[in-house]
Amino acid sequence: MWKIEDLIIFEDRDILVCHKPAGLAVQNARIGTLDLESMLKTYLSLQQPDKLPYLGVIHRLDQPVEGVLVFAKTSKASRALSLQISNGKMKKEYLAVTKQKPKKTENILEDYLKKDGRTNTSYVVKAGTPGGKKARLSYKVVDKQTCETGEEKYLLRIQLDTGRHHQIRVQMAHEGIPLLGDRKYNQEKSNEGTIGLCSASLTFTHPVSENEMCFEVRPKGSAFAEFYRE
């Protein structure tokens, strides 16, 4: 069971920064299961029992994905942080693991993605397709490890220029380098353990002090085990 105190990596009177583990939903989890938003609201209400807590969900990660997230503790902070996202001022950097050798050690991927709400998936479409939205990311191979089975794994650092639904997972699969453990977009039968995707770095301007804030987390999921040994 997760303890909220173990997930919070920074807190002041305006913001909360957390390392969300793989498998924990940010919000709206199934009935009877925890989600990060509910855990944080309970945590805040215990700090000030006589006050209804405010928590602004600024951005999200897919439930299987781990990584760093910032939350607002005031409406003023929420507006300022949301504006940074809409203006492209909040920078995110991801780490990803694949077993397929990338064609290039560095590359920029540009596609058009369309979301299917019925299946909660997205897929690549041609430019001009109704509902298709441009998606752009860049990646760089930063490490390679050989497993005990002899299989090779590649660690990639990814920067997003757009924020589409399942963007990294869809674009990487379309490129022929699906993420390890991705049960939606990787057709491999041996997809066990956590997904090889972590939002590892988040940089933004503090909504009140206006200082630059940068937070980095070390991936804990099993997909990263060869690269981040204890």
C-alpha positions as CSV (number, residue, x, y, z in Angstrom):
1,M,0.0,0.0,0.0
2,W,1.3,3.5,-0.9
3,K,1.8,6.1,1.8
4,I,1.3,9.6,0.7
5,E,4.2,10.9,2.7
6,D,6.5,8.7,0.7
7,L,5.2,10.1,-2.6
8,I,5.6,13.8,-1.8
9,I,9.0,15.1,-2.8
10,F,8.3,18.9,-2.2
11,E,5.7,21.0,-0.5
12,D,5.2,24.6,0.4
13,R,2.1,26.7,0.9
14,D,1.4,27.0,-2.8
15,I,2.3,23.7,-4.5
16,L,2.8,19.9,-3.9
17,V,5.2,17.9,-6.1
18,C,4.9,14.1,-6.1
19,H,6.5,11.0,-7.5
20,K,3.5,9.0,-8.7
21,P,4.2,5.3,-8.8
22,A,3.2,3.0,-11.6
23,G,-0.3,1.6,-11.1
24,L,-1.7,4.5,-9.1
25,A,-4.3,6.6,-11.0
26,V,-4.0,10.4,-10.7
27,Q,-7.8,10.7,-10.2
28,N,-11.1,9.0,-10.8
29,A,-9.9,5.5,-9.9
30,R,-12.4,2.6,-9.9
31,I,-14.7,2.5,-6.9
32,G,-12.9,1.0,-3.9
33,T,-9.4,1.9,-5.2
34,L,-7.2,4.7,-4.3
35,D,-6.2,7.6,-6.5
36,L,-3.5,10.2,-6.0
37,E,-5.9,13.1,-5.9
38,S,-8.0,11.6,-3.1
39,M,-4.9,10.7,-1.1
40,L,-3.6,14.2,-1.3
41,K,-6.9,15.7,-0.3
42,T,-7.0,13.5,2.7
43,Y,-3.4,14.4,3.6
44,L,-4.3,18.2,3.3
45,S,-7.5,17.8,5.4
46,L,-5.6,16.2,8.2
47,Q,-3.2,19.1,8.3
48,Q,-6.0,21.6,8.7
49,P,-9.1,19.7,9.9
50,D,-11.2,22.9,10.1
51,K,-10.6,23.9,6.5
52,L,-11.8,22.3,3.2
53,P,-8.6,21.5,1.2
54,Y,-8.0,22.9,-2.2
55,L,-6.1,20.8,-4.7
56,G,-5.7,21.8,-8.3
57,V,-4.8,18.9,-10.7
58,I,-2.5,20.6,-13.2
59,H,-1.6,17.7,-15.4
60,R,-1.8,13.9,-15.4
61,L,0.0,10.7,-16.2
62,D,-1.5,7.4,-17.5
63,Q,-2.2,5.0,-14.6
64,P,0.6,2.5,-15.7
65,V,3.1,5.4,-16.0
66,E,5.2,6.6,-13.1
67,G,6.8,10.1,-12.7
68,V,6.8,13.6,-11.3
69,L,3.7,15.7,-11.0
70,V,2.9,19.1,-9.6
71,F,-0.4,20.0,-7.9
72,A,-1.6,23.4,-6.8
73,K,-2.7,24.2,-3.2
74,T,-4.4,27.5,-4.1
75,S,-6.6,28.6,-7.0
76,K,-4.0,31.4,-7.8
77,A,-1.2,28.8,-8.1
78,S,-3.5,26.6,-10.2
79,R,-4.2,29.3,-12.7
80,A,-0.5,30.3,-13.0
81,L,0.7,26.7,-13.5
82,S,-2.1,25.9,-16.0
83,L,-1.1,28.9,-18.0
84,Q,2.5,27.7,-18.1
85,I,1.2,24.4,-19.6
86,S,-0.9,26.1,-22.2
87,N,2.0,28.5,-23.1
88,G,4.4,25.6,-23.4
89,K,6.5,26.9,-20.5
90,M,6.3,23.8,-18.3
91,K,9.0,21.3,-19.5
92,K,8.8,17.6,-19.1
93,E,11.4,15.0,-19.9
94,Y,10.7,11.3,-20.0
95,L,12.7,8.1,-19.8
96,A,11.6,5.1,-21.8
97,V,12.7,1.5,-22.3
98,T,12.3,-0.6,-25.5
99,K,13.7,-4.0,-26.6
100,Q,13.7,-3.0,-30.2
101,K,16.9,-1.3,-31.6
102,P,16.0,2.2,-32.7
103,K,16.8,3.0,-36.3
104,K,18.6,6.2,-35.2
105,T,20.3,7.1,-32.0
106,E,18.6,10.5,-32.1
107,N,15.4,11.3,-34.0
108,I,12.3,13.6,-34.2
109,L,9.0,12.0,-34.7
110,E,6.1,13.9,-36.2
111,D,2.7,12.3,-36.7
112,Y,-1.0,13.0,-36.5
113,L,-2.9,11.2,-33.8
114,K,-6.6,10.5,-33.4
115,K,-8.2,9.4,-30.2
116,D,-10.8,6.6,-30.0
117,G,-12.9,7.4,-26.9
118,R,-14.6,4.0,-27.0
119,T,-11.4,2.0,-26.6
120,N,-9.4,4.7,-24.8
121,T,-6.6,4.4,-27.4
122,S,-5.1,6.7,-30.0
123,Y,-3.6,5.9,-33.4
124,V,-1.7,7.5,-36.2
125,V,-3.7,9.0,-39.1
126,K,-2.8,10.9,-42.2
127,A,-2.6,14.7,-42.1
128,G,-5.9,16.3,-42.7
129,T,-7.9,13.4,-41.1
130,P,-10.9,14.8,-39.2
131,G,-10.0,14.7,-35.5
132,G,-6.3,14.1,-36.1
133,K,-4.0,16.3,-34.1
134,K,-0.3,16.9,-34.8
135,A,2.1,15.2,-32.4
136,R,5.8,15.9,-32.1
137,L,8.6,14.5,-29.9
138,S,12.3,14.0,-29.9
139,Y,14.2,11.1,-28.5
140,K,17.9,10.1,-27.9
141,V,19.3,6.7,-27.0
142,V,21.3,7.2,-23.7
143,D,22.1,3.6,-22.7
144,K,22.0,0.0,-23.7
145,Q,22.0,-3.1,-21.4
146,T,22.0,-6.8,-22.1
147,C,19.7,-8.9,-19.9
148,E,20.6,-12.3,-18.4
149,T,18.5,-13.8,-21.2
150,G,20.8,-12.1,-23.8
151,E,18.1,-9.7,-24.9
152,E,19.1,-6.1,-25.3
153,K,17.2,-3.2,-23.8
154,Y,17.6,0.5,-24.8
155,L,17.0,3.5,-22.6
156,L,15.7,6.6,-24.3
157,R,15.4,10.2,-23.2
158,I,12.3,11.8,-24.7
159,Q,11.2,15.4,-24.9
160,L,7.6,16.2,-25.8
161,D,6.7,19.2,-27.9
162,T,3.0,18.4,-27.8
163,G,0.8,16.7,-25.2
164,R,-1.5,14.3,-27.0
165,H,-3.4,11.3,-25.5
166,H,-0.9,8.4,-25.1
167,Q,1.4,10.3,-27.4
168,I,4.8,8.7,-26.5
169,R,3.3,5.2,-26.4
170,V,1.6,5.6,-29.8
171,Q,4.4,7.3,-31.6
172,M,7.1,4.9,-30.4
173,A,5.0,1.9,-31.4
174,H,4.4,3.4,-34.8
175,E,8.1,3.9,-35.2
176,G,8.7,0.2,-34.5
177,I,10.2,0.7,-31.0
178,P,7.2,0.0,-28.7
179,L,7.7,0.5,-25.0
180,L,8.5,-2.5,-22.8
181,G,5.5,-3.6,-20.8
182,D,2.9,-1.5,-22.8
183,R,-0.1,-3.7,-22.9
184,K,-2.1,-1.4,-25.2
185,Y,0.4,-0.7,-28.0
186,N,3.1,-3.4,-27.7
187,Q,2.0,-6.7,-29.4
188,E,4.7,-8.7,-27.7
189,K,3.3,-11.6,-25.7
190,S,5.9,-11.4,-22.9
191,N,4.8,-7.9,-21.6
192,E,5.1,-8.4,-17.9
193,G,5.9,-6.0,-15.1
194,T,5.6,-2.2,-15.3
195,I,5.6,-0.2,-18.5
196,G,8.9,1.3,-19.6
197,L,7.9,4.9,-19.3
198,C,8.7,7.5,-16.6
199,S,8.1,11.2,-16.5
200,A,11.6,11.7,-15.0
201,S,12.0,15.5,-15.0
202,L,9.7,18.5,-14.6
203,T,10.7,22.1,-14.8
204,F,8.5,25.1,-14.2
205,T,8.3,28.6,-12.7
206,H,7.0,28.7,-9.1
207,P,3.5,30.3,-9.3
208,V,4.3,32.8,-6.5
209,S,8.0,33.3,-6.0
210,E,8.7,33.0,-9.8
211,N,11.8,31.0,-9.1
212,E,12.7,28.2,-11.6
213,M,11.8,24.8,-10.1
214,C,13.3,21.6,-11.4
215,F,12.5,18.1,-10.0
216,E,14.0,14.8,-11.2
217,V,13.0,11.3,-10.1
218,R,14.7,8.0,-10.4
219,P,12.5,5.3,-12.1
220,K,11.5,2.5,-9.8
221,G,9.5,0.3,-12.2
222,S,10.8,-3.2,-13.1
223,A,11.2,-2.2,-16.8
224,F,14.1,0.1,-15.7
225,A,15.8,-2.5,-13.4
226,E,18.9,-3.1,-15.7
227,F,19.5,0.7,-15.9
228,Y,18.8,1.8,-12.3
229,R,20.1,-0.9,-10.0
230,E,19.9,-0.3,-6.2
